Amino acid sequence: MSADTPVEVGDDVPTCLFCRAPLWDTVVDLGKSPLCETYLTPSQRNEMEPFYPLHAYVCRSCWLVQVEEYVAPEEIFSNEYPYFSSYSDSWLAHAKRYADDMVDRFKLDASSSVIELGSNDGYLLQYFVQQGVPVLGVEPAANVAEAAKARGVPTEVAFFGRATAQRLVDTGVQGDLVCGANVLAQVADINDFVAGIARLLSDDAVCTIEFPHVVRTVEGNQFDQFYHEHFSYFSLVAVERVFAAHGMVLFDVEELPTHGGSLRIYACLEGAHHAKAPTPAVDGLRQREQDLGVETISYYADFAERVKKAKRDLLRFLIDARDDGARVVGYGAPGKGNTLLNYCGIRTDLLDYTVDRNPVKQGRFLPGTHIPIHHPDRIAQTRPDYVLVMPWNLVDEIRHQLRYVREWGGQLIVAVPKLQILDNSEPVGGQA
């Protein structure tokens, strides 16, 4: 079936973002939730707040896991988008390692061109600039793009797709390396986006794309990875189909620890130099996924029940802590945290406040729950008994930042993949 072939179904049945087949099978239904990156000003707390279904499906035809599009990306990634990648030290370290590896592997130099899609605040491209490699970022959020430009990273403010790719090519811009990290999931029109990548690649150019691996999401009970801003959740077999539909071949794949377990795929145009010498990693991971059964409905069958148990365990802990007179606060205001709190129905009666290093979020309130966001210094001032770490993928970095809570016997907790009170002295392996 062509990726653009429509299928006639009833109005009440959603269709696949990639292949347009009807979506019959639920992965998990997280109820209704607001957009996870809409942080409220004090005056907005009294205004009506839209909630949308947060229901993940898997497509029986192409096996792409996805949520429906309720709000256009233009409304989500607005001029005041609040996410800045550079506030995570471990993510910056990950970005620098990537730049070093790509320069070495593909012999990039001053004659090369690196284009990042969804380049955010220049967190990644700055490391290519430092090595004298010409770069261009493509970023839809104007406020975030301004931060990149201030860092010395040339940035085009635009949503990427066929039209943007063609406009760049018409002005003589193509990439020897086209890359993106955690952007593919945020694209509602996945065919337009991937077709744009193919257009932007020069003959023997390489594309790398990173995204959370849906296998790790399901097996790790990482249900808070689902939110409206992330439309798609990829296995290798699903992403291979998407790229193949637009004339590209995956010639390598890496499994990364970031975001609870991610993939970095390497793609090129069919017939390009790299396509002729694929690494064994692609065949190996594809076979492992097939052995696991990711192309069967049964693979996803018990995920929803495990999610419900995680909710009950967290609520039981918070209620018991409150009944015992303990104070619990949050660390971080990430999208995944807002999914967690809204799904569990947690408000300030159970979580006093949260903190975040991003000054754009400070002084605002979490969407849906209206929990206030403070500067991280608030924790030392109020000395809570427990700190719920919501960006659990950064738990080792955050544990280092919060090592002072041991002074008054405070403890850190995480709710995903399961409720856990952390030993403050030992790392647990969370990365970016």
C-alpha positions as CSV (number, residue, x, y, z in Angstrom):
1,M,0.0,0.0,0.0
2,S,1.3,3.5,-0.9
3,A,2.0,5.8,2.0
4,D,-0.4,8.3,0.4
5,T,-3.3,6.0,-0.5
6,P,-6.4,7.0,1.4
7,V,-8.6,4.4,3.1
8,E,-12.4,4.9,3.5
9,V,-13.3,4.4,7.2
10,G,-15.9,5.8,9.5
11,D,-15.5,9.3,11.0
12,D,-15.0,7.8,14.4
13,V,-12.0,5.6,13.4
14,P,-8.6,7.4,13.3
15,T,-6.2,6.5,10.5
16,C,-2.4,5.9,10.5
17,L,-0.2,9.0,10.1
18,F,2.0,7.1,7.7
19,C,0.1,4.5,5.7
20,R,-3.5,5.8,6.3
21,A,-4.8,2.4,7.4
22,P,-7.5,2.5,10.1
23,L,-6.3,2.3,13.7
24,W,-8.2,-0.4,15.6
25,D,-5.8,-1.4,18.3
26,T,-5.0,0.5,21.5
27,V,-1.5,0.5,23.1
28,V,-2.6,2.6,26.1
29,D,-5.3,5.1,26.8
30,L,-4.1,7.8,29.2
31,G,-7.4,9.7,29.4
32,K,-7.5,13.4,28.6
33,S,-4.6,15.8,29.1
34,P,-3.6,19.3,28.1
35,L,-0.7,20.1,25.8
36,C,2.3,19.3,27.8
37,E,4.4,22.3,26.9
38,T,1.8,25.0,27.6
39,Y,3.0,26.4,30.9
40,L,0.5,28.8,32.4
41,T,1.0,32.4,33.6
42,P,-0.7,33.3,36.9
43,S,-3.6,35.0,35.1
44,Q,-4.2,32.0,32.8
45,R,-5.0,29.7,35.7
46,N,-8.5,31.1,35.8
47,E,-9.1,30.6,32.0
48,M,-10.6,27.6,30.3
49,E,-7.9,25.0,29.5
50,P,-8.4,22.6,26.6
51,F,-7.8,18.9,27.3
52,Y,-7.4,16.4,24.5
53,P,-7.6,12.5,24.4
54,L,-4.1,11.0,24.9
55,H,-4.8,7.6,23.3
56,A,-1.9,5.6,21.7
57,Y,-2.7,3.2,18.9
58,V,-0.6,0.7,16.9
59,C,-1.2,0.3,13.2
60,R,-1.7,-3.3,12.1
61,S,-0.5,-2.4,8.6
62,C,2.9,-0.7,9.2
63,W,3.2,-1.2,13.0
64,L,3.8,2.5,13.7
65,V,2.7,3.4,17.3
66,Q,1.1,6.9,17.4
67,V,-1.4,9.3,18.9
68,E,-3.9,11.3,17.0
69,E,-3.3,14.9,15.8
70,Y,-5.7,17.2,17.7
71,V,-3.7,20.4,17.5
72,A,-1.7,21.6,14.5
73,P,2.1,21.7,15.1
74,E,2.0,25.4,14.3
75,E,0.0,25.9,17.5
76,I,2.4,23.7,19.6
77,F,5.7,25.0,18.4
78,S,4.8,28.6,18.7
79,N,7.0,31.7,19.0
80,E,7.2,31.1,22.7
81,Y,8.0,27.4,22.8
82,P,9.5,26.8,26.3
83,Y,11.8,23.8,25.7
84,F,15.6,24.6,25.5
85,S,17.9,21.6,25.1
86,S,20.9,23.3,26.6
87,Y,19.6,23.2,30.2
88,S,20.6,19.5,30.5
89,D,24.4,19.0,31.0
90,S,24.2,15.3,30.1
91,W,22.3,16.1,26.9
92,L,25.0,18.6,25.9
93,A,27.6,16.0,26.6
94,H,25.7,13.5,24.4
95,A,25.5,16.2,21.6
96,K,29.3,16.8,21.7
97,R,30.0,13.1,21.5
98,Y,27.8,12.9,18.5
99,A,29.5,15.8,16.7
100,D,32.9,14.4,17.4
101,D,31.9,10.9,16.2
102,M,30.3,12.3,12.9
103,V,33.3,14.5,12.1
104,D,35.6,11.5,12.5
105,R,33.4,8.8,10.8
106,F,32.4,10.9,7.8
107,K,35.5,13.1,7.5
108,L,33.6,16.3,7.8
109,D,35.6,19.5,7.4
110,A,35.3,23.1,6.2
111,S,34.1,21.9,2.8
112,S,31.2,19.9,4.3
113,S,27.7,21.0,5.3
114,V,25.7,19.8,8.3
115,I,22.0,20.6,8.6
116,E,20.0,19.8,11.7
117,L,16.2,19.6,11.6
118,G,14.5,20.8,14.8
119,S,17.8,22.4,15.9
120,N,16.4,24.0,19.0
121,D,18.8,26.4,20.7
122,G,21.9,25.3,18.8
123,Y,22.8,22.8,21.5
124,L,24.2,20.4,18.9
125,L,25.4,22.4,16.0
126,Q,27.6,24.6,18.2
127,Y,30.0,21.6,18.4
128,F,30.3,21.4,14.6
129,V,30.9,25.1,14.5
130,Q,33.7,24.8,17.0
131,Q,35.4,22.3,14.6
132,G,35.0,24.6,11.6
133,V,32.3,22.6,9.9
134,P,29.6,24.8,8.2
135,V,26.1,24.3,9.6
136,L,22.5,25.3,9.3
137,G,19.7,24.8,11.8
138,V,16.1,24.5,10.8
139,E,13.8,25.3,13.8
140,P,10.1,26.3,13.8
141,A,10.1,28.1,17.2
142,A,11.4,31.7,16.7
143,N,12.3,32.3,20.3
144,V,14.4,29.2,20.5
145,A,16.0,29.9,17.1
146,E,17.1,33.3,18.4
147,A,19.0,31.6,21.2
148,A,20.8,29.5,18.6
149,K,21.7,32.5,16.6
150,A,23.1,34.2,19.7
151,R,25.3,31.1,20.1
152,G,26.7,31.5,16.6
153,V,24.6,28.9,14.9
154,P,22.9,30.0,11.6
155,T,19.2,29.1,11.9
156,E,16.3,29.1,9.5
157,V,13.0,29.7,11.2
158,A,10.7,27.2,9.5
159,F,8.7,24.0,9.7
160,F,10.6,21.4,7.7
161,G,9.1,19.4,4.9
162,R,9.1,19.1,1.1
163,A,8.5,22.8,0.6
164,T,11.3,24.0,2.9
165,A,13.7,21.4,1.6
166,Q,13.0,22.5,-2.0
167,R,13.5,26.1,-1.1
168,L,16.8,25.3,0.5
169,V,18.0,23.3,-2.5
170,D,16.9,26.0,-4.9
171,T,19.3,28.4,-3.0
172,G,22.1,25.9,-3.3
173,V,21.8,24.3,0.2
174,Q,22.2,20.6,0.6
175,G,23.6,18.5,3.4
176,D,26.5,16.1,3.6
177,L,25.0,15.2,6.9
178,V,21.4,15.9,7.7
179,C,20.5,15.1,11.3
180,G,17.7,15.3,13.9
181,A,17.4,14.3,17.5
182,N,13.9,13.7,19.0
183,V,12.3,15.6,16.1
184,L,10.8,12.8,14.0
185,A,8.2,12.0,16.7
186,Q,7.1,15.6,16.7
187,V,6.0,15.6,13.1
188,A,2.3,15.1,12.3
189,D,2.9,14.8,8.5
190,I,5.6,12.2,8.6
191,N,5.6,11.6,4.9
192,D,6.1,15.3,4.1
193,F,9.0,15.4,6.6
194,V,10.8,12.3,5.4
195,A,10.3,13.2,1.8
196,G,12.0,16.6,2.6
197,I,15.0,14.8,4.1
198,A,15.4,12.8,0.8
199,R,15.3,16.0,-1.2
200,L,17.8,17.7,1.0
201,L,20.4,14.9,0.8
202,S,23.2,15.2,-1.8
203,D,24.0,12.0,-3.7
204,D,26.2,10.3,-1.1
205,A,25.0,12.2,1.9
206,V,24.0,10.7,5.2
207,C,21.0,11.3,7.4
208,T,21.0,10.4,11.1
209,I,17.8,10.5,13.2
210,E,17.5,9.7,16.9
211,F,14.2,8.8,18.7
212,P,13.1,6.9,21.7
213,H,12.8,3.2,20.8
214,V,9.2,2.1,21.3
215,V,10.5,-1.3,22.4
216,R,12.2,0.3,25.4
217,T,9.1,2.5,25.9
218,V,6.8,-0.5,26.2
219,E,9.1,-2.9,28.0
220,G,10.3,-0.2,30.4
221,N,6.7,0.9,31.2
222,Q,7.7,4.4,30.1
223,F,4.1,5.6,29.5
224,D,5.0,9.2,30.3
225,Q,6.8,9.3,26.9
226,F,3.4,9.7,25.3
227,Y,2.1,13.2,24.9
228,H,0.3,15.2,22.2
229,E,3.5,16.9,21.0
230,H,4.9,13.5,20.1
231,F,2.8,12.0,17.4
232,S,4.8,8.9,16.5
233,Y,6.7,6.2,18.4
234,F,9.1,4.1,16.3
235,S,10.4,0.6,16.2
236,L,13.2,-0.2,13.7
237,V,10.8,-2.1,11.5
238,A,8.3,0.8,11.4
239,V,10.9,3.5,10.7
240,E,12.5,1.4,8.0
241,R,9.2,1.3,6.1
242,V,8.8,5.1,6.4
243,F,12.2,5.8,5.0
244,A,11.9,3.2,2.3
245,A,8.6,4.7,1.1
246,H,10.7,7.9,0.3
247,G,13.6,6.3,-1.5
248,M,16.0,5.8,1.5
249,V,17.8,2.9,3.0
250,L,18.9,2.3,6.6
251,F,22.6,1.2,6.5
252,D,23.4,1.4,10.3
253,V,21.7,1.7,13.7
254,E,22.9,2.4,17.2
255,E,21.1,1.7,20.4
256,L,21.6,4.6,22.8
257,P,20.8,5.0,26.6
258,T,19.2,8.4,26.1
259,H,15.5,8.9,26.9
260,G,15.3,5.5,28.5
261,G,16.6,3.8,25.4
262,S,16.8,5.3,21.9
263,L,17.8,4.4,18.4
264,R,20.0,6.4,16.1
265,I,19.4,5.4,12.5
266,Y,21.7,6.1,9.6
267,A,20.0,6.5,6.3
268,C,21.0,7.4,2.7
269,L,19.4,7.5,-0.7
270,E,18.9,4.2,-2.5
271,G,22.0,3.4,-4.5
272,A,24.3,5.7,-2.5
273,H,27.7,4.6,-1.5
274,H,26.7,3.8,2.1
275,A,23.7,1.7,1.0
276,K,26.1,-0.8,-0.6
277,A,27.8,-1.7,2.7
278,P,25.2,-1.9,5.5
279,T,26.4,-2.9,8.9
280,P,25.1,-6.1,10.6
281,A,23.4,-4.0,13.2
282,V,20.4,-3.3,11.1
283,D,19.6,-7.0,10.3
284,G,20.4,-7.9,13.9
285,L,18.0,-5.4,15.5
286,R,15.3,-6.1,12.9
287,Q,15.4,-9.8,13.7
288,R,15.4,-9.1,17.5
289,E,12.3,-7.0,17.1
290,Q,10.6,-9.6,15.0
291,D,11.5,-12.3,17.6
292,L,10.0,-10.1,20.3
293,G,6.8,-9.8,18.3
294,V,6.6,-6.0,17.7
295,E,4.6,-6.8,14.6
296,T,1.9,-8.5,16.6
297,I,-0.9,-7.1,18.6
298,S,-0.1,-9.4,21.5
299,Y,3.2,-7.6,22.1
300,Y,1.4,-4.5,23.4
301,A,-1.4,-6.4,25.2
302,D,-0.3,-6.0,28.9
303,F,1.2,-2.6,28.6
304,A,-1.9,-0.7,29.7
305,E,-2.3,-2.9,32.8
306,R,1.3,-2.2,33.9
307,V,0.6,1.5,33.4
308,K,-2.4,1.4,35.7
309,K,-0.4,-0.3,38.4
310,A,2.3,2.4,38.2
311,K,-0.4,5.0,38.7
312,R,-1.8,3.2,41.7
313,D,1.6,2.7,43.3
314,L,2.5,6.4,42.9
315,L,-0.8,7.6,44.3
316,R,-0.6,5.2,47.2
317,F,2.9,6.5,48.1
318,L,1.9,10.2,47.8
319,I,-1.3,9.7,49.9
320,D,0.5,7.8,52.6
321,A,3.3,10.4,52.7
322,R,0.8,13.2,53.1
323,D,-1.1,11.3,55.8
324,D,2.3,10.9,57.6
325,G,2.9,14.6,57.5
326,A,5.7,14.3,54.9
327,R,6.3,17.0,52.2
328,V,6.8,15.9,48.6
329,V,7.9,18.3,45.8
330,G,8.9,17.8,42.2
331,Y,12.1,18.3,40.2
332,G,11.7,19.3,36.6
333,A,8.8,20.4,34.4
334,P,9.3,18.2,31.4
335,G,6.6,17.1,29.0
336,K,6.8,13.5,30.4
337,G,6.1,14.9,33.9
338,N,2.9,16.6,32.8
339,T,1.7,13.3,31.2
340,L,2.4,11.5,34.5
341,L,0.8,14.1,36.8
342,N,-2.3,14.6,34.6
343,Y,-2.9,10.8,34.1
344,C,-2.5,10.2,37.8
345,G,-4.7,13.2,38.8
346,I,-2.0,14.7,41.0
347,R,-2.5,18.3,42.2
348,T,-1.0,20.5,44.9
349,D,-2.7,18.5,47.5
350,L,-0.1,15.8,46.9
351,L,2.8,17.7,45.3
352,D,3.5,21.1,46.7
353,Y,5.5,22.5,43.8
354,T,8.1,21.6,41.3
355,V,11.3,23.3,40.2
356,D,13.1,23.7,36.8
357,R,16.4,25.2,35.7
358,N,14.8,26.8,32.6
359,P,13.9,30.4,33.6
360,V,11.2,30.5,30.9
361,K,9.2,28.0,33.0
362,Q,9.9,29.6,36.4
363,G,7.0,31.5,37.9
364,R,4.5,29.6,35.7
365,F,2.3,26.7,36.4
366,L,2.1,23.2,35.0
367,P,-0.7,22.6,32.5
368,G,-3.7,20.8,33.9
369,T,-2.4,20.4,37.4
370,H,-1.6,24.1,38.0
371,I,1.4,23.0,40.2
372,P,3.7,26.1,40.6
373,I,7.2,26.0,39.0
374,H,10.0,27.6,41.0
375,H,13.8,28.0,40.8
376,P,15.7,25.0,42.0
377,D,16.9,27.0,45.1
378,R,13.4,26.5,46.5
379,I,14.2,22.9,47.5
380,A,17.0,24.0,49.8
381,Q,14.8,26.7,51.3
382,T,11.8,24.4,52.1
383,R,13.7,21.2,52.8
384,P,11.1,18.6,51.7
385,D,11.1,15.0,52.7
386,Y,10.8,13.7,49.2
387,V,11.6,15.0,45.7
388,L,9.8,13.3,42.8
389,V,12.2,13.4,39.8
390,M,10.0,13.7,36.8
391,P,12.7,13.7,34.0
392,W,13.8,10.2,35.2
393,N,16.0,9.9,32.1
394,L,18.3,12.6,33.7
395,V,18.2,11.0,37.1
396,D,21.9,10.7,37.6
397,E,22.6,14.3,36.6
398,I,19.8,15.5,38.9
399,R,20.9,13.3,41.7
400,H,24.3,15.0,41.6
401,Q,22.6,18.4,41.6
402,L,20.4,17.5,44.5
403,R,23.0,15.7,46.6
404,Y,22.5,18.4,49.3
405,V,19.1,17.0,50.2
406,R,20.8,14.3,52.2
407,E,21.7,17.1,54.7
408,W,18.2,16.9,56.2
409,G,17.5,13.3,55.3
410,G,15.5,14.0,52.2
411,Q,15.1,11.3,49.5
412,L,14.6,11.3,45.8
413,I,11.9,9.2,44.1
414,V,11.0,8.2,40.6
415,A,7.7,6.8,39.4
416,V,8.8,5.3,36.0
417,P,9.3,2.5,35.2
418,K,8.1,1.8,38.7
419,L,8.0,3.6,42.0
420,Q,11.5,3.7,43.5
421,I,13.0,5.5,46.4
422,L,16.6,6.2,45.3
423,D,19.8,5.6,47.2
424,N,21.3,9.0,46.9
425,S,24.9,7.7,46.9
426,E,24.7,5.4,43.9
427,P,24.0,6.0,40.2
428,V,21.1,4.2,38.6
429,G,22.0,4.7,34.9
430,G,19.6,7.4,33.7
431,Q,21.1,9.4,30.7
432,A,19.7,12.3,28.8
